Amino acid sequence: MTDNETTAPALPPSRMATRSTTTAAAVAAAAAVAAATRTTNNKTGYERLAQLYPHVPDDIHLPMKWNAKEKVQTLVLQQNDLVVTYKGPGKSHKDAASVRSDYPIPPLTGIYYYEVKILSKGRDG
């Protein structure tokens, strides 16, 4: 990894329309999603999500990974679209990057908790 790369485990954010909410969403997907993704995409993970969100019908999808089609070119997805790596200059606010999750957070989930761990801030932070 070079000094200008930043990596964060990908725990999906909501599909937000504005830059500020996308950034806020990108900084927070995991109690539920981490429990599901740690067990990989097997039945146990989905059972855990059903347990955490019992009022969400089975036909409603919850975010499980990053969407490779809805990201900027300076982001690279790895590990089944669960890890995001920034590979850009990172010199100014114009170098900001965003990625969306595979599904939006359904409003009927109420509170949807998730986390993102920043592994490196890069050379210039």
TIRO-2110 file (N, C-alpha, C; in Angstrom, 1 decimal):
// TIRO-2110
0.8, -1.2, 0.0, N, 1, A
0.0, 0.0, 0.0, CA, 1, A
0.9, 1.2, 0.0, C, 1, A
0.6, 2.2, -0.9, N, 2, A
1.3, 3.4, -0.9, CA, 2, A
0.8, 4.4, 0.1, C, 2, A
1.5, 5.5, 0.3, N, 3, A
1.1, 6.5, 1.3, CA, 3, A
-0.3, 7.1, 1.0, C, 3, A
-0.6, 7.1, -0.3, N, 4, A
-1.9, 7.8, -0.7, CA, 4, A
-3.1, 6.8, -0.8, C, 4, A
-2.9, 5.6, -0.3, N, 5, A
-4.0, 4.6, -0.3, CA, 5, A
-4.6, 4.6, 1.1, C, 5, A
-5.9, 4.5, 1.1, N, 6, A
-6.6, 4.3, 2.4, CA, 6, A
-7.6, 3.1, 2.2, C, 6, A
-7.5, 2.3, 3.2, N, 7, A
-8.3, 1.1, 3.2, CA, 7, A
-9.3, 1.0, 4.4, C, 7, A
-10.5, 0.6, 4.1, N, 8, A
-11.5, 0.4, 5.2, CA, 8, A
-12.3, -0.8, 4.9, C, 8, A
-12.5, -1.6, 5.9, N, 9, A
-13.4, -2.8, 5.7, CA, 9, A
-14.8, -2.2, 5.2, C, 9, A
-15.3, -2.9, 4.3, N, 10, A
-16.5, -2.4, 3.7, CA, 10, A
-17.8, -2.9, 4.3, C, 10, A
-18.4, -2.1, 5.1, N, 11, A
-19.7, -2.5, 5.6, CA, 11, A
-20.6, -1.4, 5.1, C, 11, A
-21.5, -1.8, 4.3, N, 12, A
-22.3, -0.9, 3.4, CA, 12, A
-23.0, 0.3, 4.1, C, 12, A
-22.8, 1.4, 3.4, N, 13, A
-23.6, 2.6, 3.8, CA, 13, A
-24.9, 2.6, 3.1, C, 13, A
-25.8, 3.5, 3.5, N, 14, A
-27.1, 3.7, 2.8, CA, 14, A
-26.8, 4.4, 1.5, C, 14, A
-27.8, 4.3, 0.6, N, 15, A
-27.7, 5.0, -0.7, CA, 15, A
-28.3, 6.4, -0.4, C, 15, A
-27.4, 7.3, 0.0, N, 16, A
-27.8, 8.7, 0.2, CA, 16, A
-27.6, 9.6, -1.0, C, 16, A
-28.4, 10.6, -1.2, N, 17, A
-28.3, 11.4, -2.3, CA, 17, A
-27.3, 12.5, -2.2, C, 17, A
-27.1, 13.1, -1.0, N, 18, A
-26.2, 14.2, -0.8, CA, 18, A
-24.8, 13.8, -0.4, C, 18, A
-23.9, 14.7, -0.7, N, 19, A
-22.5, 14.4, -0.4, CA, 19, A
-22.3, 14.3, 1.1, C, 19, A
-22.9, 15.1, 1.9, N, 20, A
-22.6, 15.1, 3.3, CA, 20, A
-23.2, 13.8, 4.0, C, 20, A
-24.4, 13.4, 3.5, N, 21, A
-25.0, 12.2, 4.1, CA, 21, A
-24.3, 11.0, 3.6, C, 21, A
-23.8, 11.0, 2.4, N, 22, A
-23.1, 9.9, 1.9, CA, 22, A
-21.8, 9.7, 2.7, C, 22, A
-21.1, 10.8, 3.0, N, 23, A
-19.9, 10.7, 3.8, CA, 23, A
-20.2, 10.2, 5.2, C, 23, A
-21.3, 10.7, 5.8, N, 24, A
-21.7, 10.3, 7.1, CA, 24, A
-22.0, 8.8, 7.0, C, 24, A
-22.7, 8.4, 6.0, N, 25, A
-23.1, 7.0, 5.9, CA, 25, A
-21.9, 6.1, 5.7, C, 25, A
-20.9, 6.7, 4.9, N, 26, A
-19.7, 5.9, 4.7, CA, 26, A
-18.8, 5.7, 5.9, C, 26, A
-19.1, 6.5, 6.9, N, 27, A
-18.3, 6.4, 8.1, CA, 27, A
-19.0, 5.6, 9.2, C, 27, A
-20.1, 5.0, 8.9, N, 28, A
-20.6, 4.3, 10.0, CA, 28, A
-21.1, 2.9, 9.6, C, 28, A
-21.4, 0.3, 8.7, N, 29, A
-22.5, -0.5, 8.5, CA, 29, A
-22.4, -1.7, 9.4, C, 29, A
-22.3, -1.9, 10.6, N, 30, A
-21.8, -3.3, 10.9, CA, 30, A
-22.4, -4.1, 12.0, C, 30, A
-23.0, -3.7, 13.0, N, 31, A
-23.4, -4.7, 14.0, CA, 31, A
-24.2, -5.8, 13.3, C, 31, A
-25.2, -5.3, 12.5, N, 32, A
-26.0, -6.3, 11.8, CA, 32, A
-25.3, -6.9, 10.6, C, 32, A
-24.7, -6.0, 9.8, N, 33, A
-24.0, -6.5, 8.6, CA, 33, A
-22.8, -7.2, 8.9, C, 33, A
-22.0, -6.8, 9.9, N, 34, A
-20.8, -7.5, 10.2, CA, 34, A
-21.1, -8.9, 10.7, C, 34, A
-22.2, -9.0, 11.5, N, 35, A
-22.6, -10.4, 11.9, CA, 35, A
-22.9, -11.2, 10.7, C, 35, A
-23.5, -10.7, 9.7, N, 36, A
-23.9, -11.4, 8.6, CA, 36, A
-22.7, -11.7, 7.7, C, 36, A
-21.9, -10.7, 7.5, N, 37, A
-20.7, -10.9, 6.6, CA, 37, A
-19.6, -11.7, 7.2, C, 37, A
-19.5, -11.7, 8.5, N, 38, A
-18.4, -12.5, 9.1, CA, 38, A
-18.7, -14.0, 8.9, C, 38, A
-19.9, -14.3, 8.8, N, 39, A
-20.3, -15.7, 8.5, CA, 39, A
-20.4, -16.0, 7.0, C, 39, A
-19.8, -15.0, 6.3, N, 40, A
-19.9, -15.0, 4.8, CA, 40, A
-21.4, -14.9, 4.4, C, 40, A
-21.6, -15.1, 3.1, N, 41, A
-23.0, -15.0, 2.7, CA, 41, A
-23.8, -16.3, 2.8, C, 41, A
-23.7, -17.0, 3.9, N, 42, A
-24.4, -18.2, 4.1, CA, 42, A
-25.7, -18.0, 4.8, C, 42, A
-26.4, -19.1, 5.0, N, 43, A
-27.7, -19.0, 5.7, CA, 43, A
-27.6, -18.4, 7.1, C, 43, A
-26.5, -18.7, 7.8, N, 44, A
-26.4, -18.2, 9.2, CA, 44, A
-26.3, -16.7, 9.2, C, 44, A
-25.7, -16.1, 8.3, N, 45, A
-25.6, -14.6, 8.2, CA, 45, A
-27.0, -14.0, 8.0, C, 45, A
-27.8, -14.6, 7.1, N, 46, A
-29.1, -14.1, 6.9, CA, 46, A
-30.0, -14.4, 8.1, C, 46, A
-29.8, -15.5, 8.7, N, 47, A
-30.6, -15.7, 10.0, CA, 47, A
-30.3, -14.7, 11.0, C, 47, A
-29.0, -14.3, 11.1, N, 48, A
-28.6, -13.3, 12.1, CA, 48, A
-29.3, -11.9, 11.8, C, 48, A
-29.3, -11.6, 10.5, N, 49, A
-30.0, -10.3, 10.1, CA, 49, A
-31.5, -10.4, 10.4, C, 49, A
-32.1, -11.5, 10.2, N, 50, A
-33.6, -11.7, 10.5, CA, 50, A
-33.8, -11.6, 12.0, C, 50, A
-32.8, -12.1, 12.8, N, 51, A
-33.0, -12.0, 14.2, CA, 51, A
-32.8, -10.5, 14.7, C, 51, A
-31.9, -9.8, 14.1, N, 52, A
-31.7, -8.4, 14.5, CA, 52, A
-32.8, -7.4, 14.0, C, 52, A
-33.4, -7.8, 12.8, N, 53, A
-34.4, -6.9, 12.2, CA, 53, A
-35.7, -7.8, 12.0, C, 53, A
-36.4, -8.2, 13.1, N, 54, A
-37.5, -9.1, 12.9, CA, 54, A
-38.7, -8.5, 12.2, C, 54, A
-38.8, -7.2, 12.3, N, 55, A
-40.0, -6.5, 11.6, CA, 55, A
-39.7, -6.2, 10.1, C, 55, A
-38.6, -6.6, 9.6, N, 56, A
-38.3, -6.4, 8.2, CA, 56, A
-38.7, -7.7, 7.4, C, 56, A
-39.6, -7.6, 6.5, N, 57, A
-40.0, -8.8, 5.8, CA, 57, A
-38.8, -9.4, 5.0, C, 57, A
-38.9, -10.7, 4.8, N, 58, A
-37.8, -11.4, 4.1, CA, 58, A
-37.6, -10.9, 2.6, C, 58, A
-38.6, -10.4, 2.0, N, 59, A
-38.5, -9.9, 0.6, CA, 59, A
-37.8, -8.5, 0.5, C, 59, A
-37.6, -7.9, 1.7, N, 60, A
-36.9, -6.6, 1.7, CA, 60, A
-35.4, -6.9, 1.9, C, 60, A
-34.5, -6.4, 1.0, N, 61, A
-33.1, -6.6, 1.1, CA, 61, A
-32.4, -5.6, 2.0, C, 61, A
-31.5, -6.1, 2.8, N, 62, A
-30.7, -5.2, 3.6, CA, 62, A
-29.3, -5.1, 3.0, C, 62, A
-28.6, -4.0, 3.2, N, 63, A
-27.2, -3.9, 2.6, CA, 63, A
-26.3, -5.0, 3.1, C, 63, A
-25.6, -5.6, 2.2, N, 64, A
-24.7, -6.6, 2.6, CA, 64, A
-23.2, -6.4, 2.1, C, 64, A
-23.1, -5.5, 1.1, N, 65, A
-21.7, -5.3, 0.5, CA, 65, A
-21.8, -4.0, -0.3, C, 65, A
-20.6, -3.6, -0.8, N, 66, A
-20.5, -2.4, -1.6, CA, 66, A
-20.9, -2.7, -3.0, C, 66, A
-21.5, -1.7, -3.7, N, 67, A
-21.9, -1.9, -5.1, CA, 67, A
-20.8, -1.5, -6.1, C, 67, A
-20.2, -2.4, -6.8, N, 68, A
-19.1, -2.2, -7.7, CA, 68, A
-19.5, -1.2, -8.8, C, 68, A
-20.8, -1.2, -9.2, N, 69, A
-21.2, -0.3, -10.3, CA, 69, A
-21.5, 1.1, -9.8, C, 69, A
-21.5, 1.4, -8.5, N, 70, A
-21.8, 2.7, -8.0, CA, 70, A
-20.7, 3.2, -7.1, C, 70, A
-19.6, 3.4, -7.7, N, 71, A
-18.4, 3.9, -7.0, CA, 71, A
-17.6, 4.8, -8.0, C, 71, A
-16.7, 5.6, -7.4, N, 72, A
-15.8, 6.4, -8.3, CA, 72, A
-14.6, 5.5, -8.7, C, 72, A
-13.9, 5.9, -9.7, N, 73, A
-12.8, 5.1, -10.2, CA, 73, A
-11.6, 5.0, -9.3, C, 73, A
-11.5, 5.9, -8.3, N, 74, A
-10.3, 5.9, -7.4, CA, 74, A
-10.5, 4.9, -6.3, C, 74, A
-11.6, 4.2, -6.2, N, 75, A
-11.9, 3.2, -5.2, CA, 75, A
-11.8, 1.8, -5.8, C, 75, A
-11.2, 0.9, -5.1, N, 76, A
-11.0, -0.4, -5.6, CA, 76, A
-11.7, -1.3, -4.5, C, 76, A
-12.6, -2.2, -5.0, N, 77, A
-13.3, -3.1, -4.1, CA, 77, A
-12.6, -4.5, -4.1, C, 77, A
-12.5, -5.1, -2.9, N, 78, A
-11.8, -6.4, -2.7, CA, 78, A
-12.6, -7.2, -1.8, C, 78, A
-12.2, -8.5, -1.6, N, 79, A
-12.8, -9.4, -0.7, CA, 79, A
-14.3, -9.5, -0.8, C, 79, A
-14.7, -9.9, -2.0, N, 80, A
-16.2, -10.0, -2.3, CA, 80, A
-16.9, -8.7, -2.1, C, 80, A
-16.3, -7.6, -2.4, N, 81, A
-16.9, -6.2, -2.3, CA, 81, A
-17.2, -5.8, -0.9, C, 81, A
-16.4, -6.3, 0.1, N, 82, A
-16.5, -5.9, 1.5, CA, 82, A
-15.4, -5.0, 1.9, C, 82, A
-14.4, -4.8, 1.1, N, 83, A
-13.2, -4.0, 1.5, CA, 83, A
-13.1, -2.9, 0.4, C, 83, A
-12.9, -1.7, 0.8, N, 84, A
-12.7, -0.6, -0.1, CA, 84, A
-11.3, 0.0, 0.1, C, 84, A
-10.6, 0.2, -1.0, N, 85, A
-9.3, 0.8, -1.0, CA, 85, A
-9.3, 2.1, -1.9, C, 85, A
-8.9, 3.2, -1.3, N, 86, A
-8.8, 4.5, -2.1, CA, 86, A
-7.4, 4.5, -2.7, C, 86, A
-7.4, 4.7, -4.0, N, 87, A
-6.1, 4.8, -4.8, CA, 87, A
-6.2, 6.1, -5.6, C, 87, A
-6.1, 7.2, -5.0, N, 88, A
-6.1, 8.5, -5.7, CA, 88, A
-5.1, 9.4, -5.0, C, 88, A
-5.1, 10.6, -5.5, N, 89, A
-4.1, 11.6, -5.0, CA, 89, A
-4.4, 12.0, -3.6, C, 89, A
-5.6, 12.2, -3.2, N, 90, A
-6.0, 12.6, -1.9, CA, 90, A
-5.4, 13.9, -1.4, C, 90, A
-5.2, 14.9, -2.3, N, 91, A
-4.5, 16.1, -2.0, CA, 91, A
-5.5, 17.2, -1.7, C, 91, A
-6.8, 17.1, -2.1, N, 92, A
-7.7, 18.2, -1.8, CA, 92, A
-9.1, 17.6, -1.7, C, 92, A
-10.1, 18.4, -1.3, N, 93, A
-11.4, 17.9, -1.2, CA, 93, A
-12.0, 17.5, -2.5, C, 93, A
-11.4, 17.9, -3.6, N, 94, A
-11.9, 17.5, -4.9, CA, 94, A
-11.5, 16.0, -5.2, C, 94, A
-10.7, 15.5, -4.4, N, 95, A
-10.3, 14.1, -4.6, CA, 95, A
-11.1, 13.1, -3.8, C, 95, A
-12.2, 13.7, -3.2, N, 96, A
-13.1, 12.8, -2.3, CA, 96, A
-13.7, 11.7, -3.2, C, 96, A
-14.0, 10.6, -2.5, N, 97, A
-14.6, 9.5, -3.3, CA, 97, A
-15.8, 8.9, -2.5, C, 97, A
-16.7, 8.2, -3.2, N, 98, A
-17.8, 7.6, -2.5, CA, 98, A
-18.2, 6.3, -3.2, C, 98, A
-18.8, 5.5, -2.4, N, 99, A
-19.3, 4.2, -2.9, CA, 99, A
-20.7, 3.9, -2.3, C, 99, A
-21.5, 3.3, -3.0, N, 100, A
-22.9, 3.0, -2.4, CA, 100, A
-22.9, 1.5, -2.1, C, 100, A
-23.9, 1.1, -1.3, N, 101, A
-24.1, -0.3, -0.9, CA, 101, A
-25.0, -0.9, -2.0, C, 101, A
-25.0, -2.3, -1.9, N, 102, A
-25.8, -3.0, -2.9, CA, 102, A
-27.3, -2.8, -2.8, C, 102, A
-27.8, -2.5, -1.6, N, 103, A
-29.2, -2.1, -1.3, CA, 103, A
-29.2, -0.9, -0.4, C, 103, A
-30.3, -0.1, -0.5, N, 104, A
-30.4, 1.0, 0.5, CA, 104, A
-30.9, 0.4, 1.8, C, 104, A
-30.7, 1.2, 2.9, N, 105, A
-31.3, 0.8, 4.2, CA, 105, A
-32.8, 1.1, 4.1, C, 105, A
-33.6, 0.1, 4.3, N, 106, A
-35.0, 0.3, 4.2, CA, 106, A
-35.5, 1.1, 5.4, C, 106, A
-36.4, 2.1, 5.2, N, 107, A
-36.9, 3.0, 6.2, CA, 107, A
-37.5, 2.2, 7.4, C, 107, A
-38.1, 1.0, 7.1, N, 108, A
-38.8, 0.3, 8.1, CA, 108, A
-37.9, -0.4, 9.1, C, 108, A
-36.6, -0.4, 8.9, N, 109, A
-35.7, -1.0, 9.8, CA, 109, A
-35.6, -0.2, 11.1, C, 109, A
-36.0, 1.1, 11.0, N, 110, A
-35.9, 2.0, 12.2, CA, 110, A
-34.4, 2.4, 12.3, C, 110, A
-33.8, 2.0, 13.3, N, 111, A
-32.4, 2.3, 13.5, CA, 111, A
-31.6, 1.2, 12.8, C, 111, A
-30.6, 1.6, 12.0, N, 112, A
-29.7, 0.6, 11.3, CA, 112, A
-28.3, 1.0, 11.7, C, 112, A
-27.7, 0.1, 12.5, N, 113, A
-26.3, 0.4, 13.0, CA, 113, A
-25.3, -0.2, 12.1, C, 113, A
-24.2, 0.5, 11.8, N, 114, A
-23.1, -0.1, 11.1, CA, 114, A
-21.8, 0.7, 11.5, C, 114, A
-20.7, 0.1, 11.2, N, 115, A
-19.4, 0.7, 11.5, CA, 115, A
-18.5, 0.6, 10.3, C, 115, A
-17.5, 1.5, 10.2, N, 116, A
-16.4, 1.4, 9.3, CA, 116, A
-15.1, 1.6, 10.0, C, 116, A
-14.1, 0.8, 9.7, N, 117, A
-12.8, 0.9, 10.4, CA, 117, A
-11.9, 1.4, 9.3, C, 117, A
-11.3, 2.6, 9.6, N, 118, A
-10.3, 3.2, 8.7, CA, 118, A
-8.9, 2.6, 9.1, C, 118, A
-8.3, 2.0, 8.2, N, 119, A
-7.0, 1.3, 8.5, CA, 119, A
-5.8, 2.2, 8.3, C, 119, A
-6.0, 3.2, 7.5, N, 120, A
-4.9, 4.1, 7.2, CA, 120, A
-5.4, 5.4, 6.7, C, 120, A
-4.9, 6.5, 7.2, N, 121, A
-5.3, 7.8, 6.7, CA, 121, A
-4.4, 8.3, 5.5, C, 121, A
-3.5, 7.5, 5.1, N, 122, A
-2.6, 8.0, 4.0, CA, 122, A
-1.5, 8.9, 4.5, C, 122, A
-0.7, 9.3, 3.6, N, 123, A
0.5, 10.2, 4.0, CA, 123, A
0.0, 11.6, 4.5, C, 123, A
-1.0, 12.2, 3.8, N, 124, A
-1.4, 13.5, 4.1, CA, 124, A
-2.6, 13.6, 5.0, C, 124, A
-3.2, 12.5, 5.3, N, 125, A
-4.3, 12.5, 6.2, CA, 125, A
-5.5, 13.2, 5.7, C, 125, A
END
